[in-house]
């Protein structure tokens, strides 16, 4: 009987500790808070990126694609970067991924690198800036990728943002 009473008292203390209402706020880690605020203030939008690209002379036409790459749960905004009436074989594309933070963008690039290993494919030129990931799908081979038609234009646009 004594054991039962002692175990009931012990269980009531344990349960009271588990279900007690938390009166104080959980601690806030200043490092994470500061990083989040800084990233939000400096985040780029799709509009800012497309405006910068257009200011460098890149004509962009929206390309709707249902089966486009989703990287770190973000679907791309894909654009033709040549006239839409050009044969499908010669079209080049720019895929723009806008993330909530630079960390999310880095995770998106890691996701891309993981996914591309599954396919035998041409690798796009990759541009990263702040919370934006840009994939430029061109027709140059790997050796000439730096000389792709809009490569310099994209680099200049990123520098001006």
Order of alpha helices (4+ residues) and beta strands (2+ residues): alpha-alpha-alpha-beta-beta-beta-beta-beta-alpha-beta-beta-alpha
